[in-house]
Amino acid sequence: MQVAIRARRLVPDSAAEPIEDGAVVVDGDTIAAVGPWRDVAAGDAEVLDLGDVTLLPGMFDCHVHLTMDPAAAHTSAAPTLTDEDAAALMVANASRLLDAGVTTACDLGAPGVVATTVRDRIARGDVEGPRLLVANAPITVPGGHAHAMGGEASGVDEVRAMVRRRAAEGADLIKVMTTGGFMTAGSRPWEARYSYEELVAVVETAHEHGMRVTTHALGVEGIERAVAAGVDTIEHCGWVTRDGSRFDERIARAIVDEGVSVSPTMNSACLAQDYFCPWDERDHVVDNLRSMHRAGITLVAGTDAGIGLVHFERYADGLSVFADAGMSPREILAAATDVPPTSAASPTGRAGCPPACPPTSWPWTATPPPTTARSPARCSSWPGAGGTP
């Protein structure tokens, strides 16, 4: 049985003009047609009329931590839950992401194999949630950022072995901590923690296993080293120094030239009201984001949801910060829904978070009315959203 989801406005993708009175026709778990209601309406389809909303493609969040509780009294990268409790929390947080309009997410740090287990449960339809790509425990130096998750490795041989372990666990991608982080005391966020040779070993081994590499890199030194080593994506890219932050145009050009994408993890902490991002003063953080955008760096939406006070339901807060940095609505929609085909083609093609999906199977984000049954093919409804995106 087909379902025709009708809305006052429909935006098929970030480059498309809005369609007035549009519809998405879903056949099982596949989107069969997208276009004006008069052209795609199927005579025997069940009609779900959402009224005065705008349907958008499914959003992705390229940086989440589903095993963390953003409501906790403190933020820490150290796991405190049993595997059973961590899995239950992941399922609950995944549902919150789905209700925020996120249909694909990258979980970039969880102990053991709990993330792969929950990913597979969602894929089988046992529980609801967005499609997940998972990294399991990030690779980090002994005592480094998030070391308590179990990914400590030092030297070329050890980091290669850790990449192979992640591949054996069934992880989708590799995350390596090129610098320290603010959530791990003494790990020095401004300082590169892995050598160039170690990072090259991580990248080469991951690519041999068909896995992309994303790196936590806050400091300028670590950002430059990660780009030189050939990582596919940089998380945060905060341009952090010992006493603030400093955007570097030369390194930015290298990021563009090497086709590296950046997930700057803008989120609720970066809003003007109640600002609490630890990297630098807000004006500097937003200016650095603006500079990356002007330099032509491919920016993708990721929120770091799960850390303290960064709630999964508040996904759109990060998109608001993109707007503060001068990105247009279309550019923001692209950062949250599109991956350039050349960058999604292969692990060595500098991909962002999700791989490319053919238009007929691309999930659409969903915030359906509470009484509406959910479907694997999701649509996002933004009440009152109107005009040209």
N, C-alpha and C positions, 0 to 999 in steps of 0.2 A: 504493500500500500504506500502510495506516494503522499508526501505532505508538502503543501505549498505555503511557505511562510511569507506573508505579505506585510509591507510596511510603507509608510508615507514616503520615505526616501531610502535609497539603496546605493551604496558606494562599493562597486565590485573590487576595486583595488586602489592603491594610492594615486595612480596616474589617471584614473577614470573620472569622468564627469558624473555627478550625482544623477541617479535615475529617479524621477518622480513616480510614485506608485509602482515600486519595484517588488520583486518576489524572488525567493530562492526555493527551488523545488528539490526536495530531498527524497531519494529512493533508497530506503534502508539506511546504510551508513555512508552513502555517496550523494554528493550534490550533483543532481542531474541537469539542472538548468539555472541560469541566473540572468535576469533581465527585467524589462518592463512587464507588469502584470498581464497586459493584453497579449503579450507574445509568448509567455512561458506557462501561463495558467493551464493546468491539466484538468480536463473535465471531471475525472473521477478521483482527484486528489482531495484529501482532507485539508481544509483551509484553516490556517492559524493566522488571524489578522491581528497584528500588533499595534495597529493604529499609528499615532503620530510619533514615530521613532525613526531612527536611522540605523539601518543594518550595515555592519562593517565586517571585513574579513577577520578571521581569528587572530587575536593578539598573541605574541609570544613574550615570555619573560626569560631572558637569557641568563639570569643569575638569581637563584633562590636557594634557601636552606630549609627544606621541608621538615627536617628533624628538630628544628629550633622553634622555640615559643616566643614570639615577639612581645607577649604580655608578661614575660618573666621579669623579676625585679632587677636583674642584671644581665648584661650581655657577655657571653663567653663562647669560645669555639670548642670548649671541652664538653664531650658528651656526658650526660648524667642519667640517661634513661636506659632501661633494658631494651633489647632488640624488639620485644613484643610491644612495649610502650612507644618506642620510637616509630615503629610501623603504624601504630594507631594514630599517632600525631601526624605522620606524613599523610595518611589518608584524609584526615580532617583538614589539614592545611591545603591539600590538593583540591578538595572540594571548594574551599574558599577562593582559591585561584580561579577555578572554573567559573564561579559566580561573578568574579570580577571581569570576566571576558577573556581570560587567558586560556588558549587551547593547546599551546605547546610551551613547555618550560624546561630549563636546564637546572637540575639540582647539582650544585657545585661544591658539595662537601657533606659527607655523611659517613659515619663509622661502619666498618664491616661491609656486608652486602645487603643491608636493609633497603637501600635505595633501589637496587636492581630488583629486589623482590617485589616492592610496591609498584615499580614501573611495570613489571610483568603482570601483576594483578589488574592494573588499570587496562593494559593492552588486551587482556582476556575478557574484560568486561565484568570482572568480579566486583570491582568497586569503581566509583566515578572519579574522574579527574582528567586533567589535560594530558596529552601525550607527553611523556617524560624522556629526556635524555639525561643520563646520570654519570657522574665522575667517580662516585664512591670517595674514599679518603684521598684528599689532595696530597701530592708529593711535596715534602718540605724537609728542610735541614733539621738535624737533631735539636730539639728545643725551639724550633721555628714556629711560625704562625700556624695554628691549628694542628700542632704536632700530636695532641691528645687523640686525634681521630685515627691515628695508626699508620700514617704514611711517611714516617721518617726514613730518609735515605741520604747518604753522603758519598760522594765520589761517582765517577762515571759508571762503574760496574753496578753499584747499588741502585742508582736511579734507573738504569736499564732494567734491572731485575724488578723494580717496583712497577714500571710501566707494564712489563709482561704479566705481573700479578693482576693488575687492573684488567688487562685484556682477558685473562683467565676467569676473572670474576664476572665478566660480561658487561663491564662498563662501556659506555658509548663514546666517551672522550676522556682525555687526560687533563687534569688540572695540576699545575705546578706553582708553588709559591716562590716567585722570583724575589720578592721582598718580604720584610716583616709586615705585621698588621697591627692595627690599633686594639684588636680584641685579644691579643696574646701579649702579655706583659714581657718586656725585654726583648721583643723580636725585631725592633728597629724598622719601622715602616719605610723610612727614607733610604734604607741601605739595601743594596743587592746582596742576596744571601747565597745564591748559586753562581758558580763560575760560568763563563761562556761555554767551556767544554762540557760541563754537566748539562746545561740547557740544550746544547746541540744533541747530546746523547738522548735526552728525553724526547726531543722532536723527531729525531731519526727513528728511534725505536717505535714511537707511537705511529708514525706514518707507515712503517713497515707492517703494522697490524691494522692499518686502515682506520686509524683513530686520529681525530684532530686534537690539537693542544691549545688550551686556553691557560692564561697565566694571571695570577693575582700579582699585579705590579702597581704599587702606589708611588714609589720614589722615582725620580728622574733617572738615576743610575740604572735601576732595574728595568725601567721601560726601554732604555736604549739597548741594554744587553739582550733583552727578550726579543726585540725586533731583529737584532743582528743574528740571533740564534735560529730564527725562522718560525716563531710561534704563529698560530693562526689567528688568535684573538687575544686581546688584552682586557682584563677586568679592572675596573676602577680608573686606571690611567690618570691618577690624581696629581701628577707632577709635584709630588711632595718632596720637600727638603727638610733639613733638621729644624728650620725655624719658620716654615710656612709652605709656600709652593712657588714654582717657577716654570711657566710654559716655555718650551724650547722649540723654536721653529725648525731648526735643523732636524731634530728627532721626529717632529711631526711630518716633515717631508719624507723621511725614511719610512714612516708608518704608511703613508700614502703610496710611495713607490713600491713597497713590498706587498701591498694589498692586504695589510693586516686590519681587521675590523676591531672596533673598540666598544665595549659595553661599559659606559661610564657609571653605571649603578646609581643614577639619580633616583631619589625616593623621598619619603616623607621627611627625612632628616634634613633635606636640602631646601624645603619650602621657606619662604621669607618669614612666616610666622613660626615661632618656636624652633628656630634653626638649631640643629645640634650635630651637624657633620663635623668630625674631628680633624679633617684635613687642613682646613684654613678658614679664614673669614669667608662669609657667603659670597661677597662681591668677587673675591678672587676665584672661588670655585666655579661660579657661573661664568666669569671671564675666561677661565681655562676651557670650559665647555664651548663657549662661543668661538674661541680661537681654534679649537679642533674642528668645529663645523666649518669655519671659514677656510681652513687649510685643506678641506676636502676629504677628511677622514670619514670612513664609513662608520656611522654610529648606530648601534642597535640597542633596543630597550632591555634593560635588566635592572632589577631593583634591590637585590640583596635581601629580599623579604625573608623574615625569620629572625633577623637580628633584632635587638631590643627596640621596641616602639616602631618598627617598620613592618606594618601589618599587611598580610596578603590581600586583604580587601581594598587596600589603598593603592593599588597598582597605578591608577591614573595620576597620582601625585608626581611620579617621576616624569610623566609626559608634560605636566605643567612646567617643570623646571626646564625641559627642552624649549618650551615656548619662551620662557624668560631669557634663554640664551640666544633667541632670535630665529629659531627654526620655525618654518611656516607650518600650518596645519597639515599640508600634504607631506612635508618632510617628516613630521612627527608620525604620521600614519605609516609612512614607509619604514621608519625606524622600528615600528612596533609590529609590522605585518609582512614586510617584503625582505627577501634576501636576493642580492644580485645574482643572476644565474651563473656568472663566471665564478663567483666565490662559493657557490654551494655545490659545485660540480664534483669535488673530490676532497679528501682530507688535506691534500697539499694545495688546495685552491683558496686558502685563506677564508674559510667559511665563517659565517656568524653562528648564531645558535641553531636554528632548525634547518634541516636540509630542505631543498626546494620541493614543493608538492605540485603535481599537476592540478590545473584549475578545477577539474571535475571531482577531486577528492580533498581539496583544501578545506579544513575545518573552519567554521565561522564562529566568532566569539559569541558568548551567550550570557545575557542577563534576562532570562525569560520570566514572565509572570510566575509568581509562586505556585499557582495552580496548574502550570503547564508541565507535562512530562518532558524530561530531558531526552535528548537524542545524541548519538555520537557525532552527528553532523550539526555543529552548533552555529548559532547566529547571534551577533551582538546587537542589542537594541539600546541606543542612547536616547532616552526620553528627551524630547525637545531639541535634539541636535538638528540643526538645519543650515541651509545655505551651502555655499561652495566650501568643501573641505580644504 
